[in-house]
Amino acid sequence: MNQPRQTHLTGAIDSRALARINDALETLVPDGQNFSIENWARRLESFLFKKIQFVEMPLPKGFFGARIILLPTGGAAETRPVEIVITARGLIPLMQDHVRAHELAHITLGHQTVMLTAQQLLDLKGDISAICNCPGATCRAVEPERLSEPVLERDIMAETLARLAEQRHIEHHVRTRAQSVSSDAATDRMIMSLVGQ
């Protein structure tokens, strides 16, 4: 396993949690050119025998995302639980990807969330705001101090894993670009030597 990466968030979590984050990063998050939100979701679906579905919905102000688990019912076509990752409608693509990564990190780390039957989901009639008041179900920008300590710790763990996955992806692109630049420079030198300059 690689050396644990540090972020400004890791001071708030203990070494056991950090080890769990790094283990999840190395085993369940695609690396390098294979990294994408979709590939991460597919890997989790395969490993956890779940289905992951992304949807956009209006969420109350200050909430960026939410996650619920739709439980399978007898006779349903889908026999696996479905993790529904909800992102607030209207987020810019970069923010939407980060919210999805944050919610996938919760799934990766095995964090529980609200579980609903199909009927309970239908009873919400598209009003997901009730879910936003359930601890552990949302990615929020408001009042983190009102979260209980265990919920806050899980949220910090998920945010740390999401940022490490994104950081690793960016570092891969930087390395790839740097290799391309040095390769281009070597090619330029070879061409110049061939033309006698």
Number of C-alpha atoms within 10 A of each C-alpha: 8 7 6 13 13 11 12 7 12 16 10 13 14 11 12 8 16 20 12 14 22 20 16 16 21 14 12 17 24 20 18 15 10 12 16 18 17 15 14 20 26 16 17 19 17 10 11 14 13 18 19 19 13 13 13 15 16 17 19 15 11 12 17 26 29 30 27 21 22 20 16 16 14 8 7 9 8 13 14 17 19 20 24 17 24 25 27 22 14 12 14 9 9 9 14 19 17 19 25 26 25 27 28 24 29 24 20 23 20 11 16 15 19 16 17 15 14 14 10 11 16 11 10 12 8 10 14 17 15 9 18 19 10 12 17 23 24 25 24 17 11 11 8 12 8 10 13 11 11 11 16 17 16 20 24 18 26 24 22 24 27 25 18 19 26 19 14 18 18 13 13 16 14 12 11 13 12 12 12 12 12 11 12 12 12 12 12 12 12 13 12 11 10 9 7 7 8
